[in-house]
Every structure is written in C-alpha cells, then in structure tokens.
Amino acid sequence: MSKIRRVGIGAAVVTVVAGLSLFGGGVASAVINPAGVAHGLVAGIVGQHELGIMSVGGQRVVCIDESGGSFGYVSAPSYLPAPALVEDWAAAYALQRWLATGDDREAAALYMILGADLGLNSNPSEVSRAWNGLLTWSSLGGLDGVRASMLAEISANQGPYVNHDLKLRITDGVGRVGVVDGVGLVSTAGVWQSGYPATLTLLNADDPSGSAPAVWDATGTATMSLTTASTAIDGLAWTAVGTGSLTARLDAGGIAQYYLLYPSPQAGQQRTVAAPIPGSVTFFDPDGVGVRNIATLSTSVESALVVPGGVVADSWTAVGGSPDTSQPALAELFGPFDVQPTASTPMGSAAVSVPFTVDWDGDGEASGRVEAVLPASADVGFYTWLLTLAADGSNPESVSDWGVVAETVLVADPRVVTRVSSQEAMPGDVISDSVEVSGLVDVLPDGTPVTVTVSGELVSAPALVGQGGDPTCQGIDWSRGTRVLDIPEVVVTADGVFEGVGVYAVPADSPRVCYSYGETLTLTPEAGSTPALVVEHAAGDVAQTTLIWNPGARIRSGGPGVAGSVGPWGPLAGVGLVGLAGGAVWLVRRRFVRG
C-alpha cells in the first residue's frame, strides 16, 4: 500500500499545448496511433490515454488518470501543483530508473507498470485496454518483453533495503585492530545493490556524539566514503585510538523510497507522478565491539652525551591508555652501536634495564622519567632506549619506536691527562703543565656539531707541615686556595698533546707554598649555551701539584700523568689549537659518526 505524505514543494506553473509533444531532445516521444497520426501525448483505442512520459514545464511526469471517454479526466495538466511525497519502494524505483529514458518502449512500459501493474492509475482496466491496443497497432516491437524485463528488475532490486551483515570484527584478539565486513545494500529480494554512494562511520557506541575510539586505516579518520558493490565489501581495516565500545554506521544515498504525486491542478486535468530527490538509508552494527588502543609512546633523552659510569635518563609521554589504570612497563637501553641505530638495526642485549609503572590519568594520558647509571666499564658508542608497556587486563602491550634519534645517547670517554713540569721547585723557577686530550666527539646523535673547549687555572695554598717537619702539599683543602692564574678557554678540534700549558714564574720571595693546576674540558652543542658534557679535574691531584721549597732544597722531577683537563697553552707536541698562531691541525685518534 502506498503511503502519502504532503511536502512543501512549490508548484511550477506551465502550459501544455493540446495535441503537441513537448518533449525535449532525447525524451521518449508519445506512442503513435494506428493511423500513423502523431497525437503527441495522446494515443489509444478510445479517449485520451497518455501512454508514456509527458513533460510539464520541463518536469517529466507520468499520467495516472484515464478517462476511458467518460470519467471526466479529459486533458493533461496545465501546471504542476504542490506534490505529496508517497512511500512506495517499487514505484519509486521504477520512476528513478526509467523516468529519464530515451527509449519509446521503456516509456510506454513504464506507463503500463505504474498504472496497471502497481495500481497507481485511477482506472487500471482502461490502462490495460490502451496497452493491449498499443500492442496491436504500434509498429514498436518487443513491448511485452521490455515490460517483463523491467518488472523483473523492479522485483529484484526494489527496497526496503536491509543491512545484510554489517559487522565489526577484531583481528588481533586484543581489540586494538580489526575490520568491518558485510558493507553494502541488499534488496528485499536479497540482491546486493551496486553503485550507491555511501559513507561508513566509526562511532563510540556508548556516546555516538563523542569521539570514536578508532579510525580507518585508509583515511586516518572515523569516516570513509565508498560505493556499494554487487557483493558485500569486507575487510575494511580500522585501528583503535582510544579505549571503549566501537560501532559502525552505514549511510547510503541515492535511494528510491518515495515518489512525487501531483494532484489535479484543475477540474478535468489528470494527476501525474514523478521521482523525487533520492533519499538515504542508515544501518548500524547492532552489537559493536570493545576496543583497546595501543598506547602511543614518545621519549627523549635528557642528555645526548654521557660518559661511562654516568647517568642516562629518558623522559617519556604516553597517550591512549585505559583511563585511571596502572600498567607495568620496562625501559631498556641497548648498545653500544658504532653508528646511529635505525629501525632495522638488530637490538642485541640491553646494557641497562629499568622497570617502572605507567599511571594513566582520567584522559588516558601519562608521563614520567626513567634513569639509570651506566656501568663504568661501558664501551663508547651509541645507545638507544626502548620502552615497553606490558599487556594487562586493561591495556594491550605497546612498544616505543626503535632506532629513533631522539631516544639515542652517545657514550663517550673524553679525557685530559696532565703532568706538571716539576713537583718541587724554588722561588723564581718557572712551572707549567703538559696536557693530553683524547676521546673527543664532534657531533651528537641528531647531527648537531659539538664545540670542544679546554680551560684551566692555577691555584696556590700554604704548604702544610708533614712528617719530620718537612713541608708537604698533601691534605690541603684546595677549595680554600687562591687562584693565581686563569688559563683561558680555547677550542680544540681533535685529540692531541699540549706542552708548556699555564706557564707560571714563581715569585722570588715566595714562601713555602703549593701550586696545583685544575683543568676543565667542555663539550657544547653548536649554537647552544648549555654544555652537553663537562669533564672537570679540579686542582689538588699530586701529579698536578708543585711544592715550593726554600732556597737550596733539592728538586724532584715530576711523576706520571693522571686524568684531568687542560690549561693554555704553550707549544704543542706535533698538534695545534684553534685560535693559536699558526693554526696547526690536530692529530685525530678516534671519531664517532652518524649512521
């Protein structure tokens, strides 16, 4: 049964000239009577039978009133008044499918199907009589076959359309990835409908107006446009971006569900029907699935340059966890590698492992810091963090990206080995330091160049009285000493040896005092103000210290060198400094390179 609904569509006032065909180019003309006289809109055995499609003011319509010579409907409509919207899946499909045809046989068959087969005409028996007359008189062949074919197509493809099996499916057993199957339209007769534009939307099943906890892999969003096919569309992949209940909605357009019914505009004028603007249908997965996001981890080392035995620390942030839960995690530092590791670099064994806990807040977000002390025996090279969140009852496993520069630290062992020129001297003597710099690096893991500088100082302090009353430098609190010489900072470009650093003439009237050299090696990223690494060897080491005796005291030669830092900056043994006269080239012993 047809359902009629009035809609506010403005009437189009047009005029139809009696006896003329008003069809535009390509429009199926009216059927021709047996005498071969073109009656335009009129044909049939008796009276006026609009066998086909007429045009009123440019609007294609089909007449649904037949007078049979005595019913009072004697003329075509002079204009189209405001229509009613009538729900009739079969008639709507027929009008949408063939109202624009350019084939006379289809135009005549559409009239017969609507008027008689689907019962829209007020006098269906007269429609059948006119059709039978047409079969007898018309030179058009195959009319019954065209009508039968059209009726079969309507029966197979008309609505109401159903959601055959729209279903979400989890593919990893956890709920972080899955697919949607069974996407499409199925007619009442069970035939998949192709060619309809559709939108497939992922939704939060608990709050459809909120953000969906998943996105389509193909679009990166919760919506996807597609066209229905003659079979089900399966395997549309999605990935969770949150935790919650997920469902899917299919909105298909271009649907023929209603037709327009134009009433008689004036007494004696026929009613007509036409296809409306196509509508849409919407289907949901009635069940949905529960999804759990793979938390997204991002980390960044706090210092990109560390020495063996130093502290390695990593700051991390994470999103996408189950709100208000806790999750066990493990931070591992892998290395050493000769070059910056990449995603394809084998990990090997972890040098450091730090268990920790991720506490997700109400928005499923968390942040924190992990740190560890490198073994003093750690080899130099590149080390990279990997963070793993262990699967639990609320959250799936999640692993940070491997081989990321921001998660990489360069372990280096820059050293300064020094030896004072004399550990005992007299007033008036000249003392200096000999300095060897090694293990330098010139670039960080991210490619940032490193500037290496060395500087120092000479500090004095009163000698103490040792065993037997002899003066000694042992036991001095050098933090209370007096700086007597600043050794200015200079830039070095490679490993090398300095001779005659921090030359100092002991005053002729010097009392019994002790002098000690202190050196600092600083590695600073280019254009930065904060050093990445500072190696400091403060004053006070015996190999850096000179005791000033009274005149006549014996002088003992200096001992072996020890680890420390550099001061300026006298002649070099076969190497040079940036900024010094001559600008000699450093001897390079070892470099670290980026992969």
C-alpha positions in Angstrom: 0.0 0.0 0.0 1.3 3.4 -0.8 1.8 5.9 2.0 1.1 9.6 1.2 2.9 12.5 2.9 2.5 16.1 1.9 5.6 18.1 1.3 6.1 21.8 0.7 7.4 21.8 -2.9 6.5 24.9 -4.8 4.2 24.5 -7.7 5.6 25.0 -11.2 3.0 26.8 -13.4 3.3 25.7 -17.1 1.1 25.4 -20.1 0.6 22.3 -22.2 -0.5 22.8 -25.8 -3.1 20.2 -26.7 -2.1 17.7 -29.3 1.6 18.6 -29.3 4.6 16.7 -27.9 6.5 18.9 -25.5 9.4 16.5 -25.0 13.0 17.8 -25.3 15.8 16.2 -27.2 16.3 12.6 -26.3 13.0 12.2 -24.5 10.9 9.2 -25.5 8.0 10.6 -27.5 4.4 9.6 -27.1 3.2 6.5 -28.8 1.8 6.7 -32.3 -1.8 5.8 -33.1 -2.7 3.1 -35.7 -3.5 5.7 -38.4 0.0 7.0 -38.2 -1.1 10.4 -37.0 1.1 11.8 -34.2 -1.1 12.8 -31.4 1.8 13.8 -29.1 0.6 12.9 -25.6 -2.5 11.1 -26.8 -2.8 7.5 -28.1 -5.1 4.6 -27.5 -8.2 2.9 -28.6 -10.7 5.2 -27.1 -10.4 8.6 -25.4 -7.2 10.1 -24.2 -4.5 7.7 -22.9 -1.2 9.2 -22.1 0.8 6.1 -22.9 4.3 7.1 -22.0 6.1 10.1 -20.4 4.9 13.6 -20.7 6.6 16.8 -19.9 5.0 19.6 -17.9 7.1 22.8 -17.7 10.3 20.8 -18.2 9.3 18.3 -15.4 8.9 14.7 -16.6 5.9 13.0 -15.3 3.6 10.0 -15.9 -0.2 10.4 -16.0 -2.1 8.2 -13.6 -5.7 9.1 -14.6 -7.6 7.5 -17.6 -10.9 8.8 -18.6 -12.0 6.0 -20.9 -14.1 8.7 -22.6 -16.5 9.2 -19.7 -14.6 9.7 -16.4 -14.1 13.4 -16.7 -10.3 13.4 -16.9 -10.1 14.7 -20.4 -6.9 16.8 -20.6 -3.3 16.9 -19.5 -2.4 19.1 -16.5 -1.7 22.8 -17.3 0.8 23.0 -14.5 2.1 21.0 -11.6 0.7 22.0 -8.2 2.5 21.2 -4.8 3.0 17.4 -4.6 2.6 14.9 -1.9 5.5 12.5 -1.0 4.3 8.9 -1.3 6.3 6.0 0.1 6.2 3.2 -2.5 9.5 1.3 -3.0 8.5 -0.4 -6.3 7.0 2.7 -7.9 9.9 4.9 -6.6 12.5 2.5 -8.1 10.7 2.4 -11.4 10.4 6.2 -11.7 14.0 6.8 -10.6 15.3 4.1 -13.0 13.3 4.9 -16.2 11.7 8.4 -16.0 14.6 9.8 -17.9 14.7 7.1 -20.6 15.0 8.0 -24.2 13.5 4.7 -25.3 9.9 4.7 -26.5 9.3 1.1 -25.5 10.6 1.8 -21.9 8.4 4.9 -21.7 5.3 3.1 -22.7 6.1 0.1 -20.4 6.7 2.5 -17.5 3.2 3.9 -18.0 1.7 0.4 -18.0 3.8 -0.8 -15.0 2.9 2.2 -12.8 -0.8 2.4 -13.9 -1.8 -1.2 -14.0 0.9 -3.5 -12.6 1.5 -1.3 -9.5 -2.1 0.1 -9.4 -1.3 3.8 -9.3 -3.8 4.7 -12.1 -7.4 5.5 -11.1 -8.7 3.4 -14.0 -6.2 0.5 -14.3 -8.6 -1.5 -16.6 -8.6 1.3 -19.1 -4.8 1.4 -18.9 -4.7 -2.3 -19.8 -7.1 -1.8 -22.6 -5.0 1.0 -24.0 -1.8 -1.1 -23.7 -3.4 -4.0 -25.5 -4.4 -1.7 -28.2 -0.9 -0.4 -28.4 0.4 -3.9 -28.9 -2.0 -4.3 -31.8 -1.5 -1.0 -33.6 2.0 0.1 -32.8 5.0 -0.6 -35.0 7.1 -0.8 -31.9 8.2 -4.4 -31.3 9.0 -6.3 -28.2 6.9 -4.2 -25.8 5.8 -7.2 -23.7 9.4 -8.3 -23.4 10.5 -4.8 -22.3 7.8 -4.7 -19.7 8.6 -8.1 -18.4 12.3 -7.3 -18.1 11.5 -4.0 -16.3 9.1 -5.8 -13.9 11.8 -8.4 -13.1 14.4 -5.7 -12.4 12.0 -3.9 -10.1 11.2 -7.0 -8.2 14.9 -7.9 -7.8 16.2 -4.5 -6.8 13.4 -2.5 -5.0 13.6 -1.7 -1.3 13.1 -1.7 1.5 16.9 -2.3 1.7 18.4 -4.2 4.6 21.7 -4.4 6.4 22.7 -7.9 5.3 25.5 -8.4 7.8 27.3 -5.2 8.7 29.7 -6.4 11.4 32.8 -5.2 13.2 35.4 -7.9 13.8 38.6 -7.8 16.0 41.6 -9.4 14.2 44.3 -9.3 16.9 42.5 -11.0 19.8 43.0 -7.9 21.9 40.9 -5.1 20.4 43.4 -2.7 19.0 42.9 -3.6 15.3 40.1 -5.0 13.3 37.9 -4.9 10.2 34.3 -4.2 9.2 32.7 -6.8 7.0 29.3 -7.0 5.2 29.2 -3.5 3.9 26.6 -2.8 1.3 22.9 -2.7 0.4 20.6 -5.7 -0.1 17.2 -5.5 -1.7 14.0 -7.1 -0.3 14.7 -10.0 -2.8 18.2 -10.5 -1.4 20.1 -8.9 -4.3 23.3 -6.8 -3.4 22.9 -3.3 -4.8 25.8 -1.7 -6.6 26.6 1.9 -7.5 25.1 3.7 -4.5 27.3 6.3 -2.8 27.8 5.6 0.9 29.6 6.8 4.0 30.9 4.4 6.6 31.4 6.0 10.0 33.0 4.6 13.2 31.2 5.7 16.3 31.6 5.5 20.1 28.8 3.0 20.9 28.3 4.5 24.3 28.3 8.1 23.2 27.6 8.4 19.4 28.2 12.2 19.6 31.6 11.8 21.1 34.9 10.9 19.6 35.2 7.4 18.1 37.8 5.2 19.7 39.1 4.1 16.3 40.0 5.4 12.9 40.0 3.8 9.4 43.4 2.8 8.2 42.6 4.0 4.8 41.7 7.6 5.8 43.2 8.2 9.3 39.7 9.4 10.3 36.5 7.9 11.6 34.8 8.3 8.2 35.2 6.6 4.8 33.5 7.2 1.5 32.7 4.3 -0.7 30.4 3.0 -3.5 28.3 -0.1 -2.9 29.1 -3.2 -4.9 27.3 -6.2 -6.3 28.7 -8.2 -3.4 29.5 -7.5 0.2 32.5 -5.3 0.9 34.7 -7.0 3.5 37.9 -6.3 5.3 37.8 -2.5 5.8 40.6 -2.2 8.4 40.4 0.1 11.5 42.9 0.8 14.3 42.0 1.8 17.8 43.0 5.3 19.0 41.2 5.0 22.3 39.5 2.6 24.6 35.8 1.9 24.7 32.9 0.5 22.7 33.0 0.8 18.9 30.2 0.5 16.4 29.8 1.4 12.7 27.1 3.2 10.8 26.5 2.9 7.0 24.7 5.9 5.3 23.8 5.1 1.7 22.4 7.7 -0.6 20.6 7.7 -3.9 17.8 5.6 -2.5 14.4 5.4 -4.3 11.8 5.1 -1.5 9.3 7.8 -2.3 7.6 9.3 -5.4 6.0 12.7 -6.0 2.2 12.7 -6.5 1.0 15.8 -8.3 -2.8 16.3 -7.8 -5.1 17.5 -10.5 -4.4 21.2 -10.9 -7.9 22.0 -12.4 -11.2 20.2 -12.9 -10.8 17.6 -15.7 -7.0 17.6 -15.7 -5.1 14.4 -14.8 -2.9 13.7 -11.8 0.7 12.8 -12.5 3.7 11.2 -10.7 7.4 11.8 -10.8 10.6 10.7 -9.0 11.7 12.8 -6.0 15.2 13.7 -5.0 16.8 10.4 -3.9 16.8 9.6 -0.2 19.1 7.7 2.1 19.1 4.7 4.4 21.2 4.2 7.6 22.3 0.9 9.1 24.3 0.1 12.3 26.2 -2.9 13.6 23.8 -3.8 16.3 26.5 -5.4 18.5 29.7 -3.4 18.2 33.0 -4.4 19.8 35.1 -3.3 22.7 38.4 -1.8 21.6 41.7 -1.0 23.4 44.1 1.4 22.0 47.8 0.8 21.5 49.2 3.5 23.7 51.5 5.9 21.8 54.8 6.4 23.4 57.3 9.2 22.7 60.6 9.6 24.5 63.5 11.9 24.6 66.9 11.6 26.2 67.8 14.3 28.8 71.4 14.3 27.7 72.6 13.2 24.4 76.2 12.8 25.6 77.2 10.7 28.6 80.4 9.2 30.0 80.9 5.6 31.2 79.6 5.4 34.8 77.4 8.5 34.1 73.6 8.8 34.5 71.4 8.1 31.5 67.9 9.4 31.7 64.9 9.3 29.4 61.7 11.5 29.7 58.6 9.9 28.2 55.0 10.7 27.5 52.2 8.3 26.5 48.6 8.7 25.4 45.8 6.2 24.6 45.8 4.1 27.8 42.8 3.0 29.8 41.8 5.9 32.0 42.6 5.6 35.7 44.6 2.4 35.5 48.2 1.5 36.1 50.3 -0.6 33.7 53.7 -2.2 34.2 56.5 -1.1 31.9 60.2 -1.7 31.2 62.8 0.8 29.9 65.8 -0.8 28.2 69.0 0.8 26.9 70.6 -1.1 24.0 74.1 -0.6 22.8 76.8 0.2 22.0 76.5 0.7 18.3 79.2 2.1 16.1 76.7 4.3 14.3 73.2 5.7 15.0 70.9 2.7 15.0 67.9 2.6 12.7 64.6 0.7 12.8 66.3 -2.2 11.0 69.3 -2.4 13.3 69.4 -5.6 15.5 68.9 -4.7 19.1 71.2 -7.2 20.8 71.3 -7.3 24.5 70.2 -4.5 26.8 73.0 -2.7 28.7 70.5 -1.2 31.2 67.0 -2.3 32.2 64.7 -0.2 34.4 61.2 -1.4 35.4 58.7 1.3 36.1 54.9 1.8 36.2 52.7 3.9 34.0 49.8 5.6 35.9 47.1 6.6 33.3 45.1 9.6 34.3 41.4 10.2 33.6 42.1 11.1 29.9 44.3 8.0 29.3 47.5 10.1 29.4 50.7 9.7 31.4 54.3 11.0 31.5 57.4 10.3 33.5 61.1 9.8 33.6 63.4 6.8 33.9 67.1 6.9 34.8 70.0 4.5 35.4 73.7 4.6 36.0 75.8 3.2 33.2 78.5 0.7 34.2 81.9 2.3 34.5 83.1 -0.4 32.1 80.5 0.6 29.4 82.1 0.9 25.9 81.8 4.1 24.0 79.3 4.3 21.2 75.6 4.9 20.5 73.0 3.6 22.9 69.2 3.7 22.3 66.2 3.5 24.6 63.3 1.1 24.0 60.2 1.4 26.2 57.7 -1.5 26.5 54.3 -1.3 28.2 53.3 -4.8 29.2 49.8 -6.1 28.4 47.5 -6.4 31.3 43.7 -6.8 31.9 43.1 -3.1 30.9 45.7 -2.3 28.3 47.4 -4.1 25.4 51.2 -4.2 25.0 52.7 -1.1 23.5 56.3 -0.6 22.4 58.0 2.7 21.5 59.6 3.1 18.1 63.1 1.6 17.8 66.2 3.4 16.4 64.9 6.9 17.0 67.5 9.7 17.2 65.6 11.4 20.0 65.9 8.3 22.1 69.7 7.8 21.5 72.6 8.8 23.7 76.2 8.9 22.7 78.5 7.4 25.4 81.9 9.0 25.1 85.0 9.0 27.3 86.8 12.3 26.7 89.9 12.6 28.9 92.6 15.1 29.8 95.8 13.6 31.1 98.2 16.1 32.7 101.6 16.2 34.2 103.2 19.2 36.0 106.7 20.1 34.8 108.1 19.8 38.3 106.6 18.6 41.5 109.1 20.6 43.5 110.6 24.0 42.7 112.2 27.0 44.3 111.2 30.7 44.3 112.0 32.2 40.9 111.5 28.9 39.0 109.1 28.6 36.1 106.5 25.8 36.2 103.9 24.6 33.6 101.6 21.7 32.7 101.7 19.1 30.0 98.2 18.1 28.8 97.0 15.3 26.6 93.3 15.5 25.3 91.7 12.3 23.9 88.3 10.6 23.3 86.7 13.8 21.8 83.5 13.8 19.8 82.5 16.4 17.3 78.8 15.5 16.6 75.7 14.4 18.6 73.4 11.6 17.5 71.0 14.1 15.9 73.8 15.5 13.8 74.4 18.7 15.8 78.1 19.7 15.7 79.9 19.8 19.1 82.3 22.5 20.1 85.1 21.3 22.4 86.9 23.7 24.6 89.5 23.4 27.3 90.4 25.8 30.1 92.0 25.8 33.5 93.5 27.6 36.5 96.5 27.6 38.8 95.7 27.6 42.5 98.0 28.3 45.4 97.7 27.3 49.1 100.1 27.4 52.0 102.2 24.2 52.4 101.5 22.1 55.4 104.0 20.5 57.8 104.5 16.9 57.2 106.4 14.1 58.9 109.8 15.2 60.2 108.8 18.9 59.9 109.2 18.9 56.1 106.7 20.9 54.1 104.0 18.9 52.2 101.1 19.6 49.8 99.2 16.5 51.0 96.0 17.2 52.9 95.4 20.7 51.6 91.8 21.9 51.3 92.1 23.3 47.7 88.6 24.7 47.8 90.1 27.4 50.1 93.1 28.1 47.8 93.8 31.3 45.9 93.6 31.4 42.1 96.8 32.9 40.8 96.4 32.2 37.1 93.5 31.9 34.8 94.2 29.6 31.8 91.9 31.0 29.1 89.4 28.8 27.2 90.4 27.6 23.7 88.7 25.4 21.1 90.2 22.1 20.2 89.3 20.1 17.1 90.8 16.7 17.8 92.8 14.6 20.2 96.3 15.9 20.9 99.1 16.8 23.3 99.8 20.2 24.8 103.2 21.2 26.2 104.0 24.2 28.4 100.4 24.9 29.4 99.8 27.6 32.0 103.4 28.8 32.3 104.0 30.5 35.6 107.0 32.2 37.2 107.1 31.5 41.0 107.8 34.8 42.8 111.4 35.2 44.0 110.1 35.9 47.5 107.6 33.1 47.6 107.1 31.4 51.0 106.7 27.7 51.3 103.5 27.2 49.2 101.9 24.6 46.9 100.6 25.2 43.4 98.2 23.0 41.6 96.7 23.0 38.2 93.0 22.4 37.6 91.5 21.8 34.1 88.1 21.6 32.6 87.0 20.0 29.3 83.6 21.3 27.9 81.6 19.8 25.0 78.8 22.2 23.9 76.3 21.7 21.0 76.6 24.2 18.2 74.6 27.4 18.8 73.8 26.2 22.3 74.7 27.7 25.7 74.3 24.6 27.9 77.2 22.1 27.7 76.3 18.6 26.8 79.2 17.2 28.8 81.8 18.7 31.2 84.9 16.8 32.4 86.4 18.5 35.3 89.6 17.7 37.1 90.0 20.1 40.0 93.2 21.3 41.5 94.9 19.1 44.1 95.9 15.9 42.3 99.5 15.1 43.2 100.6 14.9 39.5 99.3 18.4 39.0 100.9 19.9 42.2 104.2 21.7 42.8 105.8 22.3 46.3 107.9 25.5 46.5 110.9 24.8 48.8 113.3 27.2 50.5 116.5 28.0 48.5 118.9 25.2 48.5 116.3 22.5 48.7 116.6 19.6 46.3 114.2 19.4 43.3 112.4 16.2 42.4 111.3 15.5 38.9 107.6 15.2 38.1 105.7 11.9 38.2 103.5 10.2 35.7 100.4 11.9 34.3 96.8 11.3 35.5 93.3 12.0 34.2 92.3 15.7 34.3 91.8 18.6 32.0 93.7 21.3 30.0 95.1 24.8 30.6 97.0 27.1 28.0 98.5 27.0 26.1 102.1 26.6 25.3 103.9 24.8 22.4 102.3 21.5 21.3 103.9 18.3 20.6 103.0 17.9 16.9 99.4 19.2 17.2 97.7 22.6 17.2 94.8 24.6 18.7 92.1 26.7 17.1 92.8 30.3 17.7 96.6 30.0 18.3 99.1 31.5 16.0 99.9 29.1 13.1 96.6 27.2 13.4 98.2 23.8 13.2 96.0 20.7 12.6 95.1 18.3 15.3 96.1 14.7 15.2 92.8 12.7 15.2 92.7 9.5 17.1 89.0 8.5 17.1 85.7 9.8 15.8 82.1 8.9 16.2 79.9 9.2 13.1 76.2 9.3 12.5 74.5 6.5 10.6 
